[in-house]
Amino acid sequence: MIESRKMSYSRTIQTKLVLPPDANHMETIFGGKVLAYIDEIAAITAMKHAQMPVVTASIDSVDFLSSAVVGDVLELEANISSTGRTSMEVFVMVHSSNLLTNERKLTTESFLTMVAIGPDNRPTPVPSVVPESVGEKRLFETAPARRLHRKQRIEMTH
């Protein structure tokens, strides 16, 4: 049997500097660049949890809440918020900081579903996740509603 793992086990934090090539004509970061960062940290987080390769099954939601501009520092934080048999829901938060003014703001929140891939290149079971903090428990307890919404969205489009 696969053991359970605490949410904190796979928590991942990355820091990125917003540079001119990352930005549009308004000097704000491209949404696609932020999505690439989110997909990368979600994959790392899921691989830490599953201890095996993963693939992105879906980007379930992305909420761009504010902009980051050239010179800002992005801090991405991700953790596994729930698990299925072979899948993991990953929650990613992105904050931007202006290091000159110390202004920090939440820029993006996202949920992704990652699937663990075994040696046979097929989905393989993953450990369950155990929440500890109040925030982790809230994410964990609201996961079934997000899972139902994902399933309904897929049924509507296929």
Backbone as ProteinMPNN parsed JSONL, in Angstrom:
{"seq_chain_A": "MIESRKMSYSRTIQTKLVLPPDANHMETIFGGKVLAYIDEIAAITAMKHAQMPVVTASIDSVDFLSSAVVGDVLELEANISSTGRTSMEVFVMVHSSNLLTNERKLTTESFLTMVAIGPDNRPTPVPSVVPESVGEKRLFETAPARRLHRKQRIEMTH", "coords_chain_A": {"N_chain_A": [[0.84, -1.193, 0.0], [0.449, 2.268, -0.72], [1.825, 4.884, 1.099], [0.512, 7.716, 2.978], [1.101, 11.243, 2.505], [2.131, 14.267, 4.036], [0.82, 17.535, 3.282], [2.76, 19.492, 3.403], [5.046, 18.148, 2.677], [5.461, 18.193, -0.091], [5.482, 20.851, -0.71], [6.452, 23.586, -2.678], [8.548, 26.266, -3.583], [9.268, 28.906, -5.747], [11.274, 31.5, -7.142], [11.153, 34.215, -9.343], [12.452, 36.683, -11.579], [10.946, 39.405, -13.17], [11.629, 40.184, -16.355], [12.471, 42.378, -19.181], [12.077, 40.85, -21.703], [10.014, 39.181, -20.914], [7.736, 40.61, -20.87], [4.881, 42.54, -22.031], [3.853, 45.246, -24.274], [2.985, 47.048, -22.389], [4.635, 46.757, -20.335], [3.973, 44.791, -18.513], [3.938, 41.468, -17.247], [3.653, 38.771, -19.556], [0.708, 36.817, -19.721], [0.912, 34.186, -20.592], [3.544, 33.557, -19.96], [3.45, 33.531, -17.188], [1.684, 31.372, -16.927], [3.336, 29.3, -17.893], [5.285, 29.238, -15.88], [3.629, 28.467, -13.76], [2.759, 25.907, -14.599], [5.206, 24.571, -14.593], [6.022, 24.668, -11.821], [3.897, 23.287, -10.701], [4.257, 20.741, -11.801], [6.742, 20.029, -10.644], [6.029, 20.009, -7.926], [4.072, 17.967, -7.895], [5.646, 15.809, -8.751], [7.398, 15.614, -6.584], [5.599, 14.805, -4.606], [4.509, 12.378, -5.632], [6.761, 10.988, -6.276], [7.591, 10.209, -8.799], [7.505, 10.467, -12.435], [5.309, 12.95, -13.904], [2.401, 14.118, -15.709], [0.702, 16.934, -17.105], [-2.681, 17.018, -16.694], [-4.815, 18.773, -16.74], [-5.31, 22.319, -16.725], [-7.082, 23.664, -14.445], [-8.197, 25.999, -13.4], [-7.442, 29.448, -13.66], [-6.799, 32.406, -12.199], [-6.149, 35.613, -12.862], [-5.243, 38.115, -10.905], [-3.944, 40.514, -10.409], [-1.441, 42.653, -11.907], [2.006, 42.023, -12.722], [4.998, 43.808, -13.053], [7.822, 44.749, -15.159], [10.822, 44.252, -13.485], [9.674, 43.533, -11.105], [9.575, 40.934, -8.619], [8.593, 37.624, -8.798], [6.986, 35.334, -6.699], [6.326, 32.06, -6.522], [4.232, 29.65, -5.102], [3.454, 26.34, -4.373], [1.365, 23.524, -3.641], [0.201, 20.172, -3.061], [-3.211, 19.792, -3.116], [-5.239, 17.938, -3.055], [-5.817, 14.436, -3.713], [-6.443, 11.903, -6.167], [-6.921, 8.588, -7.373], [-4.799, 8.217, -9.252], [-4.226, 10.774, -9.778], [-3.375, 14.204, -8.975], [-4.369, 17.141, -7.439], [-3.136, 20.336, -7.776], [-2.432, 23.285, -6.089], [-1.608, 26.565, -6.861], [-0.133, 29.573, -5.959], [0.682, 32.892, -6.883], [2.662, 35.54, -6.065], [3.572, 38.974, -6.444], [6.349, 41.112, -5.982], [7.633, 44.318, -5.345], [10.791, 45.107, -4.933], [11.942, 47.494, -4.271], [10.061, 49.129, -3.078], [8.84, 47.491, -1.299], [6.25, 46.639, -1.745], [3.86, 44.12, -1.916], [1.85, 41.797, -3.61], [-0.923, 39.637, -4.321], [-0.956, 37.969, -7.323], [-1.815, 35.877, -8.994], [-3.861, 32.944, -8.916], [-4.153, 29.43, -9.114], [-5.427, 26.224, -10.091], [-4.381, 22.997, -10.892], [-4.458, 19.785, -12.508], [-2.533, 17.0, -12.148], [-1.119, 13.965, -13.38], [0.269, 10.958, -12.289], [2.818, 9.021, -13.791], [3.715, 5.761, -14.479], [6.416, 3.289, -14.835], [5.58, 1.903, -17.084], [4.545, 3.809, -18.697], [1.92, 4.493, -18.15], [-0.921, 5.77, -16.287], [-0.454, 5.77, -12.762], [-0.935, 4.691, -9.345], [-0.993, 7.114, -6.625], [0.302, 8.45, -3.519], [-1.983, 9.31, -0.86], [-2.95, 12.585, 0.348], [-2.318, 14.526, 3.264], [-3.775, 17.024, 5.061], [-2.658, 19.658, 7.266], [-2.504, 22.325, 8.448], [-4.838, 25.059, 9.068], [-5.426, 26.433, 6.658], [-4.581, 24.506, 4.778], [-6.39, 22.455, 5.365], [-8.788, 23.679, 4.6], [-8.392, 23.933, 1.812], [-8.252, 21.198, 1.173], [-10.784, 20.265, 2.015], [-12.496, 21.595, 0.278], [-11.924, 20.505, -2.119], [-13.483, 18.28, -3.248], [-15.716, 19.618, -4.401], [-14.47, 21.122, -6.399], [-13.495, 19.032, -7.962], [-15.89, 17.86, -8.837], [-16.868, 20.004, -10.365], [-14.869, 20.077, -12.386], [-15.36, 17.594, -13.603], [-17.991, 17.994, -14.547], [-17.533, 20.104, -16.326], [-15.914, 18.845, -18.24], [-17.722, 16.933, -19.2], [-19.576, 18.622, -20.416], [-18.194, 19.607, -22.597], [-17.549, 17.47, -24.173]], "CA_chain_A": [[0.0, 0.0, 0.0], [1.172, 3.532, -0.801], [1.592, 5.678, 2.298], [0.051, 9.096, 2.837], [2.137, 12.258, 2.706], [1.647, 15.573, 4.462], [0.858, 18.563, 2.24], [4.033, 20.222, 3.499], [6.107, 17.326, 2.085], [5.708, 18.545, -1.494], [5.423, 22.314, -0.915], [7.541, 24.074, -3.517], [8.577, 27.715, -3.763], [10.206, 29.381, -6.775], [11.354, 32.949, -7.29], [11.499, 34.616, -10.709], [12.529, 38.114, -11.834], [10.267, 39.797, -14.405], [12.578, 40.88, -17.223], [11.82, 42.944, -20.374], [11.549, 39.888, -22.699], [8.851, 38.5, -20.344], [6.651, 41.577, -20.736], [4.223, 43.09, -23.214], [4.105, 46.665, -24.536], [2.625, 47.821, -21.194], [5.652, 46.358, -19.353], [3.454, 43.798, -17.578], [4.337, 40.121, -17.669], [2.717, 38.013, -20.391], [-0.025, 35.774, -19.018], [1.463, 32.887, -20.992], [4.778, 33.331, -19.206], [3.011, 33.133, -15.845], [1.159, 30.009, -17.055], [4.473, 28.376, -18.01], [5.851, 29.108, -14.529], [2.667, 27.708, -12.958], [2.821, 24.508, -15.029], [6.484, 24.021, -14.138], [6.037, 24.436, -10.376], [2.913, 22.235, -10.425], [4.895, 19.457, -12.133], [7.75, 19.749, -9.617], [5.307, 19.687, -6.695], [3.449, 16.651, -8.061], [6.715, 14.789, -8.776], [7.862, 15.447, -5.203], [4.594, 14.038, -3.867], [4.35, 11.026, -6.182], [8.103, 10.417, -6.459], [7.646, 9.629, -10.14], [7.15, 11.472, -13.441], [3.904, 13.342, -14.005], [1.99, 14.916, -16.86], [-0.398, 17.852, -16.824], [-3.956, 16.562, -17.248], [-5.6, 19.973, -17.027], [-5.21, 23.538, -15.935], [-8.501, 23.725, -14.113], [-8.593, 27.397, -13.276], [-6.382, 30.444, -13.509], [-7.352, 33.724, -11.934], [-5.167, 36.691, -12.872], [-5.844, 39.066, -9.981], [-3.254, 41.794, -10.567], [-0.317, 42.56, -12.84], [3.399, 42.178, -12.291], [5.683, 44.625, -14.056], [9.264, 44.558, -15.296], [11.537, 44.599, -12.263], [9.067, 42.847, -9.965], [9.974, 39.559, -8.346], [7.453, 36.725, -8.601], [7.187, 34.186, -5.82], [5.315, 31.039, -6.757], [4.174, 28.626, -4.062], [2.525, 25.284, -4.78], [1.28, 22.294, -2.858], [-0.863, 19.233, -3.422], [-4.388, 20.109, -2.307], [-5.982, 16.684, -2.911], [-5.375, 13.379, -4.619], [-7.341, 10.835, -6.579], [-6.167, 7.331, -7.422], [-3.545, 8.453, -9.981], [-4.121, 12.208, -10.047], [-3.115, 15.132, -7.879], [-4.746, 18.532, -7.66], [-2.074, 21.214, -7.278], [-2.817, 24.679, -5.925], [-0.459, 27.454, -7.055], [-0.326, 31.008, -5.733], [1.776, 33.721, -7.369], [2.722, 36.898, -5.521], [4.616, 39.824, -7.01], [6.924, 42.053, -5.024], [8.534, 45.378, -5.777], [11.81, 45.085, -3.891], [12.332, 48.867, -3.929], [9.016, 49.733, -2.238], [8.319, 46.424, -0.429], [4.856, 46.323, -2.041], [3.658, 42.717, -2.28], [0.438, 41.554, -3.904], [-1.298, 38.368, -4.945], [-1.2, 38.227, -8.741], [-2.472, 34.769, -9.697], [-4.15, 31.683, -8.238], [-4.454, 28.425, -10.125], [-5.52, 24.807, -9.759], [-4.046, 22.113, -11.999], [-4.505, 18.36, -12.225], [-1.37, 16.281, -12.665], [-1.275, 12.518, -13.288], [1.536, 10.228, -12.145], [3.059, 8.061, -14.865], [4.596, 4.683, -14.046], [7.431, 2.827, -15.785], [4.919, 1.418, -18.303], [3.971, 5.007, -19.33], [0.484, 4.531, -17.876], [-1.209, 6.344, -14.975], [-0.129, 4.873, -11.656], [-1.429, 5.227, -8.069], [-0.188, 8.071, -5.861], [-0.058, 8.519, -2.096], [-2.981, 10.321, -0.497], [-2.35, 13.762, 0.963], [-2.87, 14.809, 4.583], [-3.647, 18.439, 5.417], [-2.369, 19.904, 8.686], [-2.872, 23.677, 8.874], [-6.212, 25.478, 8.78], [-5.499, 26.713, 5.227], [-4.495, 23.233, 4.058], [-7.658, 21.737, 5.568], [-9.795, 24.352, 3.778], [-8.144, 23.494, 0.427], [-8.574, 19.775, 1.092], [-12.224, 20.077, 2.176], [-13.217, 22.153, -0.869], [-11.491, 19.778, -3.322], [-14.545, 17.524, -3.932], [-16.537, 20.52, -5.222], [-13.694, 21.434, -7.604], [-13.448, 17.804, -8.759], [-17.201, 17.76, -9.487], [-16.907, 21.047, -11.394], [-14.013, 19.598, -13.488], [-16.075, 16.507, -14.282], [-19.114, 18.598, -15.275], [-16.973, 20.881, -17.442], [-15.478, 17.882, -19.265], [-18.924, 16.343, -19.794], [-20.219, 19.629, -21.261], [-17.423, 19.876, -23.807], [-17.293, 16.247, -24.967]], "C_chain_A": [[0.881, 1.251, 0.0], [0.815, 4.362, 0.426], [1.027, 7.055, 1.962], [1.236, 10.036, 3.043], [1.478, 13.558, 3.137], [1.729, 16.555, 3.298], [2.205, 19.274, 2.232], [5.19, 19.463, 2.848], [6.47, 17.798, 0.677], [5.684, 20.052, -1.755], [6.667, 22.773, -1.663], [7.413, 25.577, -3.657], [9.633, 28.046, -4.809], [10.139, 30.9, -6.82], [11.841, 33.268, -8.695], [11.535, 36.141, -10.776], [11.832, 38.419, -13.151], [11.217, 40.683, -15.204], [11.868, 41.416, -18.467], [11.331, 41.922, -21.402], [10.294, 39.138, -22.223], [7.591, 39.354, -20.414], [6.107, 42.041, -22.084], [4.542, 44.584, -23.356], [3.741, 47.57, -23.36], [3.576, 47.541, -20.033], [5.097, 45.484, -18.233], [3.755, 42.414, -18.133], [3.241, 39.475, -18.52], [2.017, 36.951, -19.54], [0.5, 34.389, -19.348], [2.748, 32.544, -20.27], [4.442, 32.877, -17.785], [2.466, 31.706, -15.88], [2.278, 28.976, -17.158], [5.12, 28.158, -16.643], [4.947, 28.25, -13.644], [2.719, 26.223, -13.309], [4.101, 23.845, -14.531], [6.47, 23.716, -12.641], [5.022, 23.362, -9.985], [3.518, 20.857, -10.705], [5.932, 19.077, -11.07], [7.077, 19.297, -8.325], [4.705, 18.287, -6.768], [4.506, 15.536, -8.098], [7.279, 14.557, -7.382], [6.897, 14.562, -4.421], [4.557, 12.579, -4.32], [5.668, 10.262, -6.259], [8.194, 9.626, -7.762], [7.283, 10.717, -11.148], [5.653, 11.748, -13.452], [3.665, 14.054, -15.334], [0.848, 15.827, -16.413], [-1.658, 17.307, -17.493], [-4.84, 17.757, -17.595], [-5.143, 21.14, -16.163], [-6.658, 23.901, -15.671], [-9.014, 25.146, -13.975], [-7.343, 28.246, -13.136], [-7.075, 31.781, -13.306], [-6.2, 34.718, -11.868], [-5.785, 37.839, -12.076], [-5.215, 40.451, -10.046], [-2.043, 41.57, -11.459], [1.02, 42.62, -12.105], [4.11, 42.916, -13.418], [7.171, 44.302, -14.088], [9.946, 45.074, -14.03], [10.94, 43.968, -11.02], [9.678, 41.457, -9.81], [8.692, 38.758, -8.117], [7.856, 35.626, -7.637], [6.013, 33.25, -6.032], [5.392, 30.029, -5.629], [3.116, 27.617, -4.453], [2.518, 24.158, -3.77], [0.139, 21.434, -3.378], [-2.048, 19.534, -2.523], [-5.307, 18.904, -2.138], [-5.433, 15.681, -3.916], [-6.554, 12.492, -4.988], [-6.535, 9.548, -6.564], [-4.808, 7.543, -8.082], [-3.291, 9.94, -10.201], [-3.892, 13.005, -8.776], [-3.604, 16.504, -8.295], [-3.663, 19.387, -7.01], [-2.613, 22.64, -7.234], [-1.559, 25.532, -6.013], [-0.899, 28.891, -6.793], [0.906, 31.736, -6.238], [1.624, 35.104, -6.752], [3.793, 37.669, -6.278], [5.07, 40.793, -5.931], [7.771, 43.071, -5.754], [9.558, 45.506, -4.659], [12.257, 46.481, -3.466], [11.335, 49.52, -2.974], [8.465, 48.76, -1.19], [6.831, 46.149, -0.64], [4.77, 44.879, -2.515], [2.178, 42.509, -2.531], [0.259, 40.184, -4.536], [-1.629, 38.661, -6.402], [-2.019, 37.119, -9.403], [-2.719, 33.615, -8.735], [-4.576, 30.685, -9.297], [-4.563, 27.035, -9.504], [-5.219, 24.014, -11.018], [-4.237, 20.671, -11.552], [-3.336, 17.701, -12.931], [-1.611, 14.788, -12.451], [0.101, 11.873, -13.239], [1.632, 9.161, -13.227], [4.103, 7.033, -14.397], [5.586, 4.283, -15.127], [6.854, 2.317, -17.109], [4.263, 2.555, -19.099], [2.452, 5.085, -19.201], [0.265, 5.184, -16.519], [-1.006, 5.315, -13.872], [-0.557, 5.5, -10.331], [-0.421, 6.135, -7.356], [-0.59, 8.014, -4.398], [-1.175, 9.548, -1.875], [-2.255, 11.477, 0.204], [-3.082, 14.068, 2.272], [-2.671, 16.287, 4.899], [-3.376, 18.591, 6.91], [-2.872, 21.273, 9.146], [-4.328, 23.971, 8.525], [-6.381, 25.733, 7.279], [-5.451, 25.441, 4.391], [-5.801, 22.453, 4.177], [-8.77, 22.348, 4.727], [-9.644, 23.937, 2.313], [-8.598, 22.055, 0.226], [-10.089, 19.558, 1.114], [-13.029, 20.618, 1.0], [-12.861, 21.441, -2.179], [-12.607, 18.975, -3.993], [-15.433, 18.396, -4.821], [-15.794, 20.896, -6.499], [-13.626, 20.218, -8.524], [-14.764, 17.62, -9.519], [-17.314, 18.785, -10.612], [-16.063, 20.647, -12.614], [-14.749, 18.553, -14.305], [-17.237, 17.057, -15.103], [-18.626, 19.391, -16.476], [-16.559, 19.95, -18.587], [-16.689, 17.275, -19.967], [-19.615, 17.325, -20.733], [-19.49, 19.819, -22.589], [-17.192, 18.637, -24.668], [-18.569, 15.533, -25.317]], "O_chain_A": [[1.93, 1.283, 0.644], [-0.361, 4.523, 0.752], [1.062, 7.496, 0.813], [2.234, 9.678, 3.667], [0.398, 13.907, 2.66], [2.594, 16.429, 2.432], [2.726, 19.618, 1.17], [6.206, 20.066, 2.503], [7.642, 17.801, 0.298], [5.847, 20.484, -2.896], [7.788, 22.395, -1.324], [6.314, 26.104, -3.829], [10.751, 27.532, -4.764], [9.095, 31.503, -6.571], [12.807, 32.681, -9.182], [10.746, 36.815, -10.114], [12.1, 37.757, -14.154], [11.561, 41.787, -14.782], [10.77, 40.96, -18.784], [10.241, 42.109, -21.944], [9.592, 38.531, -23.032], [6.505, 38.893, -20.064], [6.77, 41.948, -23.117], [5.395, 45.115, -22.645], [4.141, 48.734, -23.331], [3.372, 48.006, -18.912], [5.663, 45.431, -17.141], [3.817, 42.221, -19.347], [2.053, 39.618, -18.233], [2.655, 36.271, -18.737], [0.532, 33.513, -18.485], [3.018, 31.375, -19.996], [5.065, 31.96, -17.249], [2.744, 30.915, -14.98], [2.18, 27.897, -16.575], [5.462, 27.03, -16.287], [5.426, 27.414, -12.878], [2.722, 25.374, -12.417], [4.081, 22.693, -14.098], [6.863, 22.624, -12.231], [5.256, 22.607, -9.042], [3.315, 19.919, -9.935], [5.987, 17.923, -10.646], [7.501, 18.322, -7.704], [4.812, 17.51, -5.819], [4.294, 14.455, -7.548], [7.605, 13.423, -7.03], [7.317, 13.682, -3.669], [4.573, 11.663, -3.498], [5.679, 9.032, -6.3], [8.779, 8.544, -7.824], [6.802, 11.78, -10.758], [4.843, 10.906, -13.066], [4.596, 14.525, -15.988], [0.127, 15.521, -15.463], [-1.7, 17.152, -18.713], [-5.528, 17.755, -18.616], [-4.663, 20.971, -15.042], [-7.368, 24.38, -16.556], [-10.132, 25.457, -14.385], [-6.333, 27.822, -12.575], [-7.848, 32.226, -14.155], [-5.382, 34.681, -10.949], [-6.745, 38.463, -12.528], [-5.879, 41.45, -9.769], [-1.666, 40.43, -11.734], [1.134, 43.19, -11.02], [3.848, 42.67, -14.596], [7.71, 43.671, -13.178], [9.678, 46.184, -13.569], [11.608, 43.872, -9.991], [10.223, 40.89, -10.757], [7.822, 39.161, -7.345], [8.942, 35.057, -7.748], [4.863, 33.594, -5.762], [6.479, 29.6, -5.24], [2.003, 27.991, -4.824], [3.527, 23.872, -3.125], [-0.77, 21.92, -4.052], [-1.914, 19.533, -1.299], [-6.077, 18.848, -1.179], [-4.693, 16.029, -4.836], [-7.518, 12.35, -4.235], [-5.564, 9.434, -5.815], [-3.784, 7.11, -7.553], [-2.257, 10.321, -10.75], [-4.172, 12.551, -7.667], [-3.285, 16.976, -9.386], [-3.315, 19.19, -5.845], [-3.175, 23.138, -8.209], [-0.567, 25.265, -5.334], [-1.9, 29.36, -7.334], [2.032, 31.274, -6.055], [0.589, 35.755, -6.9], [4.797, 37.098, -6.704], [4.287, 41.231, -5.088], [8.529, 42.735, -6.663], [9.232, 45.961, -3.563], [12.882, 46.638, -2.417], [11.711, 50.362, -2.158], [7.714, 49.159, -0.3], [6.206, 45.495, 0.195], [5.513, 44.462, -3.403], [1.341, 42.983, -1.763], [1.155, 39.65, -5.189], [-2.481, 39.502, -6.691], [-2.833, 37.398, -10.283], [-1.904, 33.338, -7.856], [-5.267, 31.032, -10.255], [-3.886, 26.717, -8.527], [-5.741, 24.321, -12.09], [-4.186, 20.372, -10.359], [-3.169, 17.824, -14.145], [-2.23, 14.388, -11.464], [0.983, 12.193, -14.035], [0.652, 8.485, -13.539], [5.208, 7.385, -13.982], [5.598, 4.867, -16.211], [7.544, 2.298, -18.128], [3.523, 2.308, -20.05], [1.781, 5.675, -20.048], [1.163, 5.163, -15.677], [-1.344, 4.141, -14.027], [-0.543, 6.724, -10.203], [0.794, 5.966, -7.456], [-1.695, 7.582, -4.07], [-1.289, 10.526, -2.613], [-1.095, 11.351, 0.597], [-4.296, 13.894, 2.377], [-1.537, 16.756, 4.995], [-3.804, 17.766, 7.717], [-3.594, 21.361, 10.138], [-4.965, 23.225, 7.782], [-7.369, 25.298, 6.688], [-6.186, 25.307, 3.412], [-6.265, 21.86, 3.204], [-9.609, 21.622, 4.194], [-10.631, 23.627, 1.647], [-9.249, 21.732, -0.768], [-10.619, 18.768, 0.333], [-14.138, 20.146, 0.749], [-13.434, 21.742, -3.226], [-12.682, 18.981, -5.222], [-15.857, 17.952, -5.888], [-16.402, 20.982, -7.566], [-13.691, 20.366, -9.744], [-14.76, 17.268, -10.698], [-17.805, 18.465, -11.695], [-16.489, 20.851, -13.751], [-14.766, 18.606, -15.535], [-17.446, 16.629, -16.239], [-19.249, 19.35, -17.537], [-16.822, 20.234, -19.755], [-16.686, 17.119, -21.189], [-20.184, 16.911, -21.743], [-20.113, 20.156, -23.595], [-16.686, 18.751, -25.785], [-18.534, 14.494, -25.977]]}, "name": "protein", "num_of_chains": 1, "seq": "MIESRKMSYSRTIQTKLVLPPDANHMETIFGGKVLAYIDEIAAITAMKHAQMPVVTASIDSVDFLSSAVVGDVLELEANISSTGRTSMEVFVMVHSSNLLTNERKLTTESFLTMVAIGPDNRPTPVPSVVPESVGEKRLFETAPARRLHRKQRIEMTH"}
